[in-house]
Amino acid sequence: MARTPITGDGFEERRVTYTLEMNGRFYLIENVPVRVDLQTGEELYSPRTVERLHRMIRGGEQPVRVIETPVFQFSG
């Protein structure tokens, strides 16, 4: 996760990997810009970033790579 200097309002600009499960599929989007509240850890995405995430996930762009993910059942 890339970090940039802390802003004067208690937030830090970062680049993160955004994860989402939708319709039984997992999506990872790397290098997403986000502002992180240093007290709570809450991530704040700009409306423009959210729109781009939606376009990417709903088929507007081709992934740069596809990975295989093992799935385990926790029972006991």
N, C-alpha and C positions, 0 to 999 in steps of 0.2 A: 504494500500500500504506500503510495507516494504521498508525502506531506509537504505543505508549504507553510510559510510563517503564520503565526497566530494573528488574527485580526484584532482590532481594538474592542470588538464587541463580545469577546469570549468564545468566538468560533474559530475553527481551523479549517482551511481549505485542504481537501484531500482528493485523491483518486482511489476509488475502491472497485471491487468486483461485486456487481449487483447480481443477486440470485432470485429466481422466481420459479415456483411450481405452478403450472397451469395445465389443466386437462390431462393430468398424469405424466406430464413431461417437465423436465427441469431445464431452465435456461440460465446461462451465465453470461454476463456482459462485463468485460474487463475495462478498466481505465475510465470509469464513470466519475465525473466531477461531483463533489458533494461538500456541503458545509457541515461540520460536526460541532455540536455544542460540547465544550470541554467539561462542563459540569455534569451533564446528564448522558452524554454519548449519543444523543438523538441526532440522526442524519437528516439534513434538509436538502431536498433536491429542487432545483429551479423548475418552473413550469415548462420551459423549453427542453430541459433534460428529460423530464417525464414524458413529454410528447415524443421525443426521439426514441426512448426506451420502448414505448408502445408500438411505434412503427417497426422497430427492429424485431420485436417478438412476434408481432402479428403478420410477419411475412414480407415486410418491406425490404429486407436486406438478407443476403446470404451470409451464413456464419463463416468465420475465418478458419475454423476447425470444428470437428465433432469429437467428443470424448465419450468413452464408455464408463458407466458408473455402477459399481457393485451395490446391490440392495440386500440388506439383512432384515430379518424379522426378529424383533426383541420380544421374547415371551418368557414367562417363567413365573 
